[in-house]
Amino acid sequence: GGESVTDLYLISNGTLSRYVNWENNRPTHSLIVFGEIEKSLYRGLAKEYPLSNTFVVMGKNEQFGRSLWEVGYQLLNILLQANALNIGYESTLLDTSQKMVFRHMGIKEPIAAIALKM
C-alpha cells in the first residue's frame, strides 16, 4: 500500500535501476533507470563476481527491524525464483567494504546482493 520500507535495485549492463512497486496511489511494478555506473565501480563488481553480469541489491529505508525482515523475504523469494528458473546465483549479506562499493553507486543503505549468472 505504498509503504517503502526497503528498496530493490538492479545493476545490469553497467546501469543502475530501482524497482518501484507503488506510485501515485496505485501499483506500478516498474524499473526507474538512474543511469550508468562509474566504470571502475562496475569493473570491481566484475572482478569480485567474474561469472555474473546482473546484480540485485536490497537496501533498507528505515532503522526498524521490519526492514531487515522485508530484505530477508525478498532475498529468499529471489533465490527461489532463480533456482526454479535454473539461473546461477551467488547471494551475499554485505560487509562494510561491500556496502561502500554499492553506496558509491548510489544505493543508500545496501544490505544484501544477489549476483546472477545469466
Biopython code that builds the backbone (N, CA, C, O; Angstrom):
import numpy as np
from Bio.PDB.StructureBuilder import StructureBuilder

atoms = [
    (1, "GLY", "N", (0.811, -1.207, 0.000)),
    (1, "GLY", "CA", (0.000, 0.000, 0.000)),
    (1, "GLY", "C", (0.841, 1.251, 0.000)),
    (1, "GLY", "O", (0.461, 2.232, 0.640)),
    (2, "GLY", "N", (1.971, 1.263, -0.692)),
    (2, "GLY", "CA", (2.734, 2.488, -0.845)),
    (2, "GLY", "C", (3.833, 2.680, 0.174)),
    (2, "GLY", "O", (4.639, 3.600, 0.038)),
    (3, "GLU", "N", (3.892, 1.826, 1.208)),
    (3, "GLU", "CA", (4.959, 1.957, 2.175)),
    (3, "GLU", "C", (6.275, 1.532, 1.560)),
    (3, "GLU", "O", (6.341, 0.524, 0.857)),
    (4, "SER", "N", (7.310, 2.286, 1.816)),
    (4, "SER", "CA", (8.613, 1.998, 1.221)),
    (4, "SER", "C", (9.609, 1.678, 2.325)),
    (4, "SER", "O", (10.443, 2.509, 2.686)),
    (5, "VAL", "N", (9.511, 0.455, 2.861)),
    (5, "VAL", "CA", (10.373, 0.024, 3.946)),
    (5, "VAL", "C", (11.755, -0.352, 3.417)),
    (5, "VAL", "O", (12.767, -0.160, 4.090)),
    (6, "THR", "N", (11.777, -0.897, 2.185)),
    (6, "THR", "CA", (13.030, -1.317, 1.560)),
    (6, "THR", "C", (13.065, -0.830, 0.116)),
    (6, "THR", "O", (12.049, -0.425, -0.449)),
    (7, "ASP", "N", (14.258, -0.881, -0.464)),
    (7, "ASP", "CA", (14.435, -0.589, -1.895)),
    (7, "ASP", "C", (15.074, -1.800, -2.551)),
    (7, "ASP", "O", (15.850, -2.528, -1.932)),
    (8, "LEU", "N", (14.734, -1.999, -3.807)),
    (8, "LEU", "CA", (15.293, -3.089, -4.594)),
    (8, "LEU", "C", (15.915, -2.466, -5.836)),
    (8, "LEU", "O", (15.247, -1.746, -6.579)),
    (9, "TYR", "N", (17.201, -2.746, -6.059)),
    (9, "TYR", "CA", (17.940, -2.172, -7.176)),
    (9, "TYR", "C", (18.383, -3.268, -8.130)),
    (9, "TYR", "O", (18.605, -4.407, -7.720)),
    (10, "LEU", "N", (18.509, -2.922, -9.384)),
    (10, "LEU", "CA", (19.012, -3.829, -10.407)),
    (10, "LEU", "C", (20.219, -3.172, -11.062)),
    (10, "LEU", "O", (20.164, -2.012, -11.470)),
    (11, "ILE", "N", (21.311, -3.927, -11.158)),
    (11, "ILE", "CA", (22.502, -3.474, -11.877)),
    (11, "ILE", "C", (22.686, -4.427, -13.042)),
    (11, "ILE", "O", (22.881, -5.628, -12.851)),
    (12, "SER", "N", (22.623, -3.887, -14.247)),
    (12, "SER", "CA", (22.753, -4.707, -15.445)),
    (12, "SER", "C", (23.355, -3.866, -16.563)),
    (12, "SER", "O", (22.960, -2.719, -16.771)),
    (13, "ASN", "N", (24.303, -4.438, -17.269)),
    (13, "ASN", "CA", (24.965, -3.747, -18.380)),
    (13, "ASN", "C", (25.510, -2.378, -17.978)),
    (13, "ASN", "O", (25.457, -1.427, -18.758)),
    (14, "GLY", "N", (26.031, -2.288, -16.766)),
    (14, "GLY", "CA", (26.631, -1.042, -16.306)),
    (14, "GLY", "C", (25.637, 0.047, -15.931)),
    (14, "GLY", "O", (26.017, 1.205, -15.755)),
    (15, "THR", "N", (24.348, -0.325, -15.806)),
    (15, "THR", "CA", (23.304, 0.646, -15.495)),
    (15, "THR", "C", (22.635, 0.302, -14.173)),
    (15, "THR", "O", (22.405, -0.870, -13.876)),
    (16, "LEU", "N", (22.322, 1.322, -13.381)),
    (16, "LEU", "CA", (21.623, 1.144, -12.112)),
    (16, "LEU", "C", (20.171, 1.554, -12.280)),
    (16, "LEU", "O", (19.874, 2.633, -12.792)),
    (17, "SER", "N", (19.255, 0.667, -11.837)),
    (17, "SER", "CA", (17.816, 0.946, -11.852)),
    (17, "SER", "C", (17.248, 0.611, -10.486)),
    (17, "SER", "O", (17.817, -0.192, -9.745)),
    (18, "ARG", "N", (16.126, 1.229, -10.159)),
    (18, "ARG", "CA", (15.420, 0.939, -8.906)),
    (18, "ARG", "C", (14.031, 0.429, -9.244)),
    (18, "ARG", "O", (13.339, 0.997, -10.089)),
    (19, "TYR", "N", (13.627, -0.645, -8.581)),
    (19, "TYR", "CA", (12.290, -1.204, -8.767)),
    (19, "TYR", "C", (11.298, -0.375, -7.971)),
    (19, "TYR", "O", (11.535, -0.072, -6.802)),
    (20, "VAL", "N", (10.190, -0.007, -8.598)),
    (20, "VAL", "CA", (9.124, 0.751, -7.945)),
    (20, "VAL", "C", (7.852, -0.079, -8.051)),
    (20, "VAL", "O", (7.402, -0.413, -9.147)),
    (21, "ASN", "N", (7.279, -0.407, -6.898)),
    (21, "ASN", "CA", (6.061, -1.207, -6.943)),
    (21, "ASN", "C", (4.800, -0.396, -6.677)),
    (21, "ASN", "O", (3.692, -0.903, -6.851)),
    (22, "TRP", "N", (4.955, 0.858, -6.257)),
    (22, "TRP", "CA", (3.776, 1.650, -5.906)),
    (22, "TRP", "C", (4.058, 3.115, -6.208)),
    (22, "TRP", "O", (5.071, 3.661, -5.771)),
    (23, "GLU", "N", (3.167, 3.746, -6.950)),
    (23, "GLU", "CA", (3.341, 5.157, -7.287)),
    (23, "GLU", "C", (1.987, 5.768, -7.594)),
    (23, "GLU", "O", (1.142, 5.129, -8.220)),
    (24, "ASN", "N", (1.777, 7.001, -7.158)),
    (24, "ASN", "CA", (0.527, 7.717, -7.392)),
    (24, "ASN", "C", (-0.685, 6.913, -6.919)),
    (24, "ASN", "O", (-1.699, 6.827, -7.613)),
    (25, "ASN", "N", (-0.563, 6.335, -5.738)),
    (25, "ASN", "CA", (-1.654, 5.592, -5.112)),
    (25, "ASN", "C", (-2.092, 4.340, -5.854)),
    (25, "ASN", "O", (-3.234, 3.901, -5.716)),
    (26, "ARG", "N", (-1.195, 3.765, -6.638)),
    (26, "ARG", "CA", (-1.536, 2.510, -7.324)),
    (26, "ARG", "C", (-0.258, 1.721, -7.634)),
    (26, "ARG", "O", (0.834, 2.287, -7.692)),
    (27, "PRO", "N", (-0.411, 0.403, -7.832)),
    (27, "PRO", "CA", (0.771, -0.412, -8.153)),
    (27, "PRO", "C", (1.326, -0.071, -9.529)),
    (27, "PRO", "O", (0.573, 0.190, -10.467)),
    (28, "THR", "N", (2.661, -0.077, -9.641)),
    (28, "THR", "CA", (3.284, 0.243, -10.930)),
    (28, "THR", "C", (4.173, -0.877, -11.453)),
    (28, "THR", "O", (4.200, -1.131, -12.657)),
    (29, "HIS", "N", (4.906, -1.554, -10.558)),
    (29, "HIS", "CA", (5.824, -2.635, -10.927)),
    (29, "HIS", "C", (6.688, -2.243, -12.132)),
    (29, "HIS", "O", (6.570, -2.816, -13.215)),
    (30, "SER", "N", (7.549, -1.262, -11.914)),
    (30, "SER", "CA", (8.390, -0.763, -12.997)),
    (30, "SER", "C", (9.815, -0.524, -12.499)),
    (30, "SER", "O", (10.079, -0.506, -11.297)),
    (31, "LEU", "N", (10.721, -0.341, -13.455)),
    (31, "LEU", "CA", (12.102, -0.001, -13.149)),
    (31, "LEU", "C", (12.361, 1.441, -13.552)),
    (31, "LEU", "O", (12.021, 1.856, -14.660)),
    (32, "ILE", "N", (12.961, 2.197, -12.653)),
    (32, "ILE", "CA", (13.363, 3.564, -12.953)),
    (32, "ILE", "C", (14.876, 3.560, -13.118)),
    (32, "ILE", "O", (15.599, 3.237, -12.175)),
    (33, "VAL", "N", (15.357, 3.908, -14.282)),
    (33, "VAL", "CA", (16.792, 3.903, -14.563)),
    (33, "VAL", "C", (17.419, 5.161, -13.984)),
    (33, "VAL", "O", (16.984, 6.275, -14.277)),
    (34, "PHE", "N", (18.446, 4.975, -13.158)),
    (34, "PHE", "CA", (19.190, 6.102, -12.594)),
    (34, "PHE", "C", (20.307, 6.539, -13.510)),
    (34, "PHE", "O", (20.661, 7.718, -13.533)),
    (35, "GLY", "N", (20.869, 5.616, -14.265)),
    (35, "GLY", "CA", (21.949, 5.954, -15.181)),
    (35, "GLY", "C", (23.088, 4.967, -15.091)),
    (35, "GLY", "O", (23.001, 3.943, -14.414)),
    (36, "GLU", "N", (24.156, 5.296, -15.789)),
    (36, "GLU", "CA", (25.315, 4.412, -15.849)),
    (36, "GLU", "C", (26.122, 4.493, -14.563)),
    (36, "GLU", "O", (26.212, 5.540, -13.922)),
    (37, "ILE", "N", (26.703, 3.362, -14.210)),
    (37, "ILE", "CA", (27.571, 3.262, -13.045)),
    (37, "ILE", "C", (28.991, 3.598, -13.484)),
    (37, "ILE", "O", (29.413, 3.253, -14.587)),
    (38, "GLU", "N", (29.709, 4.267, -12.613)),
    (38, "GLU", "CA", (31.109, 4.580, -12.891)),
    (38, "GLU", "C", (31.854, 3.298, -13.281)),
    (38, "GLU", "O", (31.756, 2.282, -12.593)),
    (39, "LYS", "N", (32.591, 3.355, -14.377)),
    (39, "LYS", "CA", (33.228, 2.160, -14.949)),
    (39, "LYS", "C", (34.132, 1.423, -13.959)),
    (39, "LYS", "O", (34.154, 0.192, -13.946)),
    (40, "SER", "N", (34.868, 2.151, -13.140)),
    (40, "SER", "CA", (35.769, 1.498, -12.182)),
    (40, "SER", "C", (34.978, 0.704, -11.135)),
    (40, "SER", "O", (35.410, -0.368, -10.711)),
    (41, "LEU", "N", (33.833, 1.226, -10.723)),
    (41, "LEU", "CA", (32.995, 0.510, -9.759)),
    (41, "LEU", "C", (32.403, -0.751, -10.385)),
    (41, "LEU", "O", (32.338, -1.802, -9.747)),
    (42, "TYR", "N", (31.976, -0.634, -11.629)),
    (42, "TYR", "CA", (31.392, -1.787, -12.321)),
    (42, "TYR", "C", (32.462, -2.860, -12.555)),
    (42, "TYR", "O", (32.182, -4.053, -12.435)),
    (43, "ARG", "N", (33.684, -2.435, -12.887)),
    (43, "ARG", "CA", (34.792, -3.393, -13.061)),
    (43, "ARG", "C", (35.087, -4.112, -11.746)),
    (43, "ARG", "O", (35.437, -5.292, -11.745)),
    (44, "GLY", "N", (34.946, -3.405, -10.636)),
    (44, "GLY", "CA", (35.146, -4.023, -9.324)),
    (44, "GLY", "C", (34.144, -5.139, -9.069)),
    (44, "GLY", "O", (34.498, -6.186, -8.527)),
    (45, "LEU", "N", (32.889, -4.914, -9.461)),
    (45, "LEU", "CA", (31.880, -5.970, -9.341)),
    (45, "LEU", "C", (32.236, -7.164, -10.218)),
    (45, "LEU", "O", (32.138, -8.318, -9.802)),
    (46, "ALA", "N", (32.649, -6.856, -11.435)),
    (46, "ALA", "CA", (33.007, -7.925, -12.379)),
    (46, "ALA", "C", (34.189, -8.736, -11.856)),
    (46, "ALA", "O", (34.265, -9.943, -12.084)),
    (47, "LYS", "N", (35.103, -8.080, -11.160)),
    (47, "LYS", "CA", (36.258, -8.783, -10.607)),
    (47, "LYS", "C", (35.848, -9.675, -9.438)),
    (47, "LYS", "O", (36.329, -10.801, -9.315)),
    (48, "GLU", "N", (34.958, -9.169, -8.578)),
    (48, "GLU", "CA", (34.520, -9.944, -7.417)),
    (48, "GLU", "C", (33.572, -11.086, -7.809)),
    (48, "GLU", "O", (33.567, -12.141, -7.174)),
    (49, "TYR", "N", (32.780, -10.867, -8.851)),
    (49, "TYR", "CA", (31.828, -11.872, -9.325)),
    (49, "TYR", "C", (32.057, -12.095, -10.821)),
    (49, "TYR", "O", (31.263, -11.622, -11.634)),
    (50, "PRO", "N", (33.120, -12.802, -11.201)),
    (50, "PRO", "CA", (33.514, -12.902, -12.611)),
    (50, "PRO", "C", (32.508, -13.607, -13.521)),
    (50, "PRO", "O", (32.524, -13.378, -14.731)),
    (51, "LEU", "N", (31.648, -14.441, -12.985)),
    (51, "LEU", "CA", (30.682, -15.157, -13.828)),
    (51, "LEU", "C", (29.330, -14.458, -13.901)),
    (51, "LEU", "O", (28.414, -14.951, -14.560)),
    (52, "SER", "N", (29.196, -13.327, -13.237)),
    (52, "SER", "CA", (27.894, -12.643, -13.164)),
    (52, "SER", "C", (27.893, -11.359, -13.965)),
    (52, "SER", "O", (28.911, -10.676, -14.077)),
    (53, "ASN", "N", (26.735, -11.039, -14.522)),
    (53, "ASN", "CA", (26.596, -9.788, -15.259)),
    (53, "ASN", "C", (25.384, -8.977, -14.805)),
    (53, "ASN", "O", (25.151, -7.872, -15.296)),
    (54, "THR", "N", (24.617, -9.528, -13.870)),
    (54, "THR", "CA", (23.426, -8.853, -13.367)),
    (54, "THR", "C", (23.393, -8.991, -11.853)),
    (54, "THR", "O", (23.698, -10.052, -11.309)),
    (55, "PHE", "N", (23.019, -7.910, -11.179)),
    (55, "PHE", "CA", (23.019, -7.901, -9.723)),
    (55, "PHE", "C", (21.716, -7.304, -9.206)),
    (55, "PHE", "O", (21.224, -6.304, -9.730)),
    (56, "VAL", "N", (21.169, -7.929, -8.180)),
    (56, "VAL", "CA", (20.011, -7.399, -7.480)),
    (56, "VAL", "C", (20.499, -7.028, -6.090)),
    (56, "VAL", "O", (21.088, -7.854, -5.392)),
    (57, "VAL", "N", (20.253, -5.783, -5.685)),
    (57, "VAL", "CA", (20.714, -5.297, -4.385)),
    (57, "VAL", "C", (19.503, -4.844, -3.587)),
    (57, "VAL", "O", (18.662, -4.090, -4.076)),
    (58, "MET", "N", (19.430, -5.318, -2.347)),
    (58, "MET", "CA", (18.341, -4.942, -1.466)),
    (58, "MET", "C", (18.859, -3.993, -0.404)),
    (58, "MET", "O", (19.907, -4.226, 0.199)),
    (59, "GLY", "N", (18.116, -2.922, -0.181)),
    (59, "GLY", "CA", (18.509, -1.940, 0.821)),
    (59, "GLY", "C", (17.337, -1.577, 1.703)),
    (59, "GLY", "O", (16.183, -1.833, 1.361)),
    (60, "LYS", "N", (17.639, -0.979, 2.840)),
    (60, "LYS", "CA", (16.571, -0.609, 3.771)),
    (60, "LYS", "C", (16.376, 0.902, 3.788)),
    (60, "LYS", "O", (17.289, 1.672, 3.490)),
    (61, "ASN", "N", (15.154, 1.306, 4.148)),
    (61, "ASN", "CA", (14.806, 2.725, 4.198)),
    (61, "ASN", "C", (14.511, 3.221, 5.610)),
    (61, "ASN", "O", (14.208, 4.397, 5.811)),
    (62, "GLU", "N", (14.599, 2.331, 6.573)),
    (62, "GLU", "CA", (14.325, 2.727, 7.950)),
    (62, "GLU", "C", (15.190, 1.898, 8.882)),
    (62, "GLU", "O", (15.787, 0.905, 8.464)),
    (63, "GLN", "N", (15.260, 2.296, 10.132)),
    (63, "GLN", "CA", (16.142, 1.637, 11.094)),
    (63, "GLN", "C", (15.429, 0.565, 11.927)),
    (63, "GLN", "O", (16.041, -0.028, 12.815)),
    (64, "PHE", "N", (14.161, 0.312, 11.655)),
    (64, "PHE", "CA", (13.412, -0.688, 12.408)),
    (64, "PHE", "C", (13.695, -2.087, 11.874)),
    (64, "PHE", "O", (14.064, -2.252, 10.711)),
    (65, "GLY", "N", (13.520, -3.094, 12.731)),
    (65, "GLY", "CA", (13.772, -4.472, 12.361)),
    (65, "GLY", "C", (12.932, -4.957, 11.189)),
    (65, "GLY", "O", (13.355, -5.845, 10.448)),
    (66, "ARG", "N", (11.744, -4.384, 11.014)),
    (66, "ARG", "CA", (10.885, -4.870, 9.924)),
    (66, "ARG", "C", (11.524, -4.673, 8.552)),
    (66, "ARG", "O", (11.218, -5.424, 7.625)),
    (67, "SER", "N", (12.395, -3.692, 8.400)),
    (67, "SER", "CA", (13.066, -3.509, 7.113)),
    (67, "SER", "C", (13.996, -4.689, 6.828)),
    (67, "SER", "O", (14.108, -5.117, 5.680)),
    (68, "LEU", "N", (14.661, -5.218, 7.851)),
    (68, "LEU", "CA", (15.517, -6.387, 7.662)),
    (68, "LEU", "C", (14.686, -7.638, 7.401)),
    (68, "LEU", "O", (15.113, -8.508, 6.642)),
    (69, "TRP", "N", (13.512, -7.745, 8.011)),
    (69, "TRP", "CA", (12.605, -8.856, 7.705)),
    (69, "TRP", "C", (12.227, -8.817, 6.239)),
    (69, "TRP", "O", (12.231, -9.840, 5.555)),
    (70, "GLU", "N", (11.903, -7.628, 5.763)),
    (70, "GLU", "CA", (11.498, -7.478, 4.358)),
    (70, "GLU", "C", (12.643, -7.835, 3.410)),
    (70, "GLU", "O", (12.428, -8.495, 2.393)),
    (71, "VAL", "N", (13.857, -7.399, 3.743)),
    (71, "VAL", "CA", (15.023, -7.771, 2.935)),
    (71, "VAL", "C", (15.167, -9.295, 2.918)),
    (71, "VAL", "O", (15.454, -9.879, 1.873)),
    (72, "GLY", "N", (14.972, -9.930, 4.058)),
    (72, "GLY", "CA", (15.047, -11.389, 4.131)),
    (72, "GLY", "C", (14.018, -12.065, 3.254)),
    (72, "GLY", "O", (14.336, -13.030, 2.560)),
    (73, "TYR", "N", (12.778, -11.571, 3.272)),
    (73, "TYR", "CA", (11.722, -12.135, 2.424)),
    (73, "TYR", "C", (12.065, -11.961, 0.946)),
    (73, "TYR", "O", (11.900, -12.883, 0.148)),
    (74, "GLN", "N", (12.544, -10.770, 0.591)),
    (74, "GLN", "CA", (12.913, -10.509, -0.801)),
    (74, "GLN", "C", (14.051, -11.430, -1.237)),
    (74, "GLN", "O", (14.020, -11.996, -2.329)),
    (75, "LEU", "N", (15.046, -11.570, -0.379)),
    (75, "LEU", "CA", (16.197, -12.408, -0.690)),
    (75, "LEU", "C", (15.768, -13.857, -0.937)),
    (75, "LEU", "O", (16.155, -14.458, -1.939)),
    (76, "LEU", "N", (14.980, -14.407, -0.035)),
    (76, "LEU", "CA", (14.512, -15.787, -0.205)),
    (76, "LEU", "C", (13.668, -15.952, -1.462)),
    (76, "LEU", "O", (13.811, -16.945, -2.176)),
    (77, "ASN", "N", (12.803, -15.006, -1.736)),
    (77, "ASN", "CA", (11.943, -15.070, -2.914)),
    (77, "ASN", "C", (12.770, -15.067, -4.203)),
    (77, "ASN", "O", (12.514, -15.855, -5.113)),
    (78, "ILE", "N", (13.750, -14.187, -4.273)),
    (78, "ILE", "CA", (14.589, -14.096, -5.478)),
    (78, "ILE", "C", (15.418, -15.371, -5.653)),
    (78, "ILE", "O", (15.560, -15.871, -6.769)),
    (79, "LEU", "N", (15.961, -15.895, -4.560)),
    (79, "LEU", "CA", (16.749, -17.123, -4.644)),
    (79, "LEU", "C", (15.897, -18.306, -5.107)),
    (79, "LEU", "O", (16.342, -19.111, -5.925)),
    (80, "LEU", "N", (14.692, -18.410, -4.592)),
    (80, "LEU", "CA", (13.791, -19.487, -5.017)),
    (80, "LEU", "C", (13.431, -19.360, -6.497)),
    (80, "LEU", "O", (13.402, -20.356, -7.220)),
    (81, "GLN", "N", (13.158, -18.132, -6.945)),
    (81, "GLN", "CA", (12.827, -17.929, -8.354)),
    (81, "GLN", "C", (14.024, -18.240, -9.250)),
    (81, "GLN", "O", (13.861, -18.864, -10.299)),
    (82, "ALA", "N", (15.219, -17.817, -8.855)),
    (82, "ALA", "CA", (16.414, -18.104, -9.655)),
    (82, "ALA", "C", (16.635, -19.615, -9.740)),
    (82, "ALA", "O", (16.970, -20.137, -10.803)),
    (83, "ASN", "N", (16.450, -20.307, -8.635)),
    (83, "ASN", "CA", (16.618, -21.752, -8.625)),
    (83, "ASN", "C", (15.575, -22.422, -9.525)),
    (83, "ASN", "O", (15.910, -23.326, -10.291)),
    (84, "ALA", "N", (14.329, -21.991, -9.439)),
    (84, "ALA", "CA", (13.262, -22.568, -10.258)),
    (84, "ALA", "C", (13.501, -22.335, -11.749)),
    (84, "ALA", "O", (13.125, -23.163, -12.579)),
    (85, "LEU", "N", (14.131, -21.198, -12.088)),
    (85, "LEU", "CA", (14.404, -20.870, -13.487)),
    (85, "LEU", "C", (15.767, -21.383, -13.947)),
    (85, "LEU", "O", (16.177, -21.136, -15.082)),
    (86, "ASN", "N", (16.465, -22.093, -13.068)),
    (86, "ASN", "CA", (17.780, -22.643, -13.373)),
    (86, "ASN", "C", (18.796, -21.547, -13.740)),
    (86, "ASN", "O", (19.614, -21.715, -14.644)),
    (87, "ILE", "N", (18.720, -20.434, -13.019)),
    (87, "ILE", "CA", (19.662, -19.324, -13.190)),
    (87, "ILE", "C", (20.687, -19.429, -12.066)),
    (87, "ILE", "O", (20.321, -19.507, -10.893)),
    (88, "GLY", "N", (21.966, -19.432, -12.423)),
    (88, "GLY", "CA", (23.014, -19.481, -11.416)),
    (88, "GLY", "C", (23.048, -18.194, -10.617)),
    (88, "GLY", "O", (22.792, -17.116, -11.153)),
    (89, "TYR", "N", (23.365, -18.306, -9.333)),
    (89, "TYR", "CA", (23.394, -17.116, -8.489)),
    (89, "TYR", "C", (24.375, -17.295, -7.345)),
    (89, "TYR", "O", (24.776, -18.406, -6.999)),
    (90, "GLU", "N", (24.741, -16.170, -6.778)),
    (90, "GLU", "CA", (25.546, -16.128, -5.560)),
    (90, "GLU", "C", (24.968, -15.012, -4.711)),
    (90, "GLU", "O", (24.870, -13.871, -5.162)),
    (91, "SER", "N", (24.587, -15.336, -3.485)),
    (91, "SER", "CA", (23.999, -14.314, -2.618)),
    (91, "SER", "C", (24.991, -13.912, -1.543)),
    (91, "SER", "O", (25.804, -14.720, -1.095)),
    (92, "THR", "N", (24.914, -12.651, -1.133)),
    (92, "THR", "CA", (25.853, -12.108, -0.164)),
    (92, "THR", "C", (25.140, -11.169, 0.794)),
    (92, "THR", "O", (24.431, -10.258, 0.366)),
    (93, "LEU", "N", (25.327, -11.391, 2.101)),
    (93, "LEU", "CA", (24.975, -10.368, 3.077)),
    (93, "LEU", "C", (26.200, -9.476, 3.141)),
    (93, "LEU", "O", (27.292, -9.930, 3.481)),
    (94, "LEU", "N", (26.018, -8.223, 2.818)),
    (94, "LEU", "CA", (27.151, -7.329, 2.573)),
    (94, "LEU", "C", (27.895, -6.938, 3.840)),
    (94, "LEU", "O", (27.292, -6.619, 4.865)),
    (95, "ASP", "N", (29.230, -6.972, 3.745)),
    (95, "ASP", "CA", (30.053, -6.463, 4.836)),
    (95, "ASP", "C", (30.290, -4.969, 4.602)),
    (95, "ASP", "O", (29.797, -4.406, 3.624)),
    (96, "THR", "N", (31.028, -4.343, 5.481)),
    (96, "THR", "CA", (31.218, -2.891, 5.427)),
    (96, "THR", "C", (31.848, -2.426, 4.114)),
    (96, "THR", "O", (31.386, -1.446, 3.531)),
    (97, "SER", "N", (32.885, -3.104, 3.640)),
    (97, "SER", "CA", (33.544, -2.655, 2.406)),
    (97, "SER", "C", (32.645, -2.886, 1.189)),
    (97, "SER", "O", (32.647, -2.071, 0.266)),
    (98, "GLN", "N", (31.884, -3.971, 1.170)),
    (98, "GLN", "CA", (30.959, -4.210, 0.054)),
    (98, "GLN", "C", (29.846, -3.166, 0.057)),
    (98, "GLN", "O", (29.435, -2.694, -1.003)),
    (99, "LYS", "N", (29.361, -2.807, 1.233)),
    (99, "LYS", "CA", (28.329, -1.766, 1.328)),
    (99, "LYS", "C", (28.831, -0.453, 0.743)),
    (99, "LYS", "O", (28.088, 0.256, 0.064)),
    (100, "MET", "N", (30.097, -0.130, 1.008)),
    (100, "MET", "CA", (30.666, 1.123, 0.491)),
    (100, "MET", "C", (30.685, 1.137, -1.037)),
    (100, "MET", "O", (30.409, 2.172, -1.645)),
    (101, "VAL", "N", (31.005, 0.010, -1.664)),
    (101, "VAL", "CA", (31.010, -0.058, -3.128)),
    (101, "VAL", "C", (29.624, 0.278, -3.664)),
    (101, "VAL", "O", (29.492, 1.081, -4.587)),
    (102, "PHE", "N", (28.596, -0.331, -3.090)),
    (102, "PHE", "CA", (27.234, -0.074, -3.568)),
    (102, "PHE", "C", (26.767, 1.334, -3.218)),
    (102, "PHE", "O", (26.002, 1.933, -3.974)),
    (103, "ARG", "N", (27.214, 1.872, -2.086)),
    (103, "ARG", "CA", (26.862, 3.264, -1.740)),
    (103, "ARG", "C", (27.449, 4.225, -2.764)),
    (103, "ARG", "O", (26.800, 5.201, -3.140)),
    (104, "HIS", "N", (28.668, 3.959, -3.217)),
    (104, "HIS", "CA", (29.286, 4.818, -4.231)),
    (104, "HIS", "C", (28.523, 4.754, -5.556)),
    (104, "HIS", "O", (28.624, 5.669, -6.374)),
    (105, "MET", "N", (27.774, 3.700, -5.767)),
    (105, "MET", "CA", (26.949, 3.573, -6.980)),
    (105, "MET", "C", (25.628, 4.316, -6.848)),
    (105, "MET", "O", (24.914, 4.493, -7.835)),
    (106, "GLY", "N", (25.295, 4.755, -5.626)),
    (106, "GLY", "CA", (24.060, 5.500, -5.417)),
    (106, "GLY", "C", (23.004, 4.756, -4.628)),
    (106, "GLY", "O", (21.869, 5.222, -4.531)),
    (107, "ILE", "N", (23.350, 3.607, -4.061)),
    (107, "ILE", "CA", (22.412, 2.827, -3.252)),
    (107, "ILE", "C", (22.613, 3.228, -1.800)),
    (107, "ILE", "O", (23.692, 3.035, -1.239)),
    (108, "LYS", "N", (21.570, 3.788, -1.192)),
    (108, "LYS", "CA", (21.676, 4.440, 0.104)),
    (108, "LYS", "C", (22.062, 3.500, 1.253)),
    (108, "LYS", "O", (23.067, 3.748, 1.920)),
    (109, "GLU", "N", (21.308, 2.448, 1.502)),
    (109, "GLU", "CA", (21.551, 1.545, 2.629)),
    (109, "GLU", "C", (21.542, 0.090, 2.187)),
    (109, "GLU", "O", (20.619, -0.647, 2.535)),
    (110, "PRO", "N", (22.558, -0.348, 1.419)),
    (110, "PRO", "CA", (22.568, -1.725, 0.923)),
    (110, "PRO", "C", (22.751, -2.729, 2.060)),
    (110, "PRO", "O", (23.517, -2.492, 2.994)),
    (111, "ILE", "N", (22.037, -3.855, 1.968)),
    (111, "ILE", "CA", (22.112, -4.894, 2.987)),
    (111, "ILE", "C", (22.556, -6.227, 2.399)),
    (111, "ILE", "O", (23.413, -6.909, 2.962)),
    (112, "ALA", "N", (21.964, -6.595, 1.259)),
    (112, "ALA", "CA", (22.243, -7.901, 0.642)),
    (112, "ALA", "C", (22.288, -7.729, -0.873)),
    (112, "ALA", "O", (21.693, -6.807, -1.429)),
    (113, "ALA", "N", (23.008, -8.639, -1.525)),
    (113, "ALA", "CA", (23.099, -8.611, -3.001)),
    (113, "ALA", "C", (23.052, -10.041, -3.536)),
    (113, "ALA", "O", (23.493, -10.989, -2.887)),
    (114, "ILE", "N", (22.512, -10.156, -4.719)),
    (114, "ILE", "CA", (22.495, -11.418, -5.437)),
    (114, "ILE", "C", (23.152, -11.171, -6.784)),
    (114, "ILE", "O", (22.718, -10.315, -7.555)),
    (115, "ALA", "N", (24.207, -11.933, -7.058)),
    (115, "ALA", "CA", (24.896, -11.875, -8.351)),
    (115, "ALA", "C", (24.322, -13.003, -9.188)),
    (115, "ALA", "O", (24.403, -14.171, -8.808)),
    (116, "LEU", "N", (23.735, -12.648, -10.342)),
    (116, "LEU", "CA", (23.106, -13.641, -11.213)),
    (116, "LEU", "C", (24.024, -14.006, -12.355)),
    (116, "LEU", "O", (24.628, -13.142, -12.991)),
    (117, "LYS", "N", (24.117, -15.276, -12.601)),
    (117, "LYS", "CA", (24.945, -15.792, -13.710)),
    (117, "LYS", "C", (24.002, -16.127, -14.856)),
    (117, "LYS", "O", (23.452, -17.225, -14.930)),
    (118, "MET", "N", (23.827, -15.159, -15.743)),
    (118, "MET", "CA", (22.851, -15.329, -16.821)),
    (118, "MET", "C", (23.530, -15.493, -18.156)),
    (118, "MET", "O", (22.858, -15.648, -19.176)),
]
sb = StructureBuilder()
sb.init_structure("model")
sb.init_model(0)
sb.init_chain("A")
sb.init_seg("    ")
for serial, (resi, resn, name, xyz) in enumerate(atoms, 1):
    if name == "N":
        sb.init_residue(resn, " ", resi, " ")
    sb.init_atom(name, np.array(xyz, "f"), 0.0, 1.0, " ", f" {name:<3s}", serial, name[0])
structure = sb.get_structure()
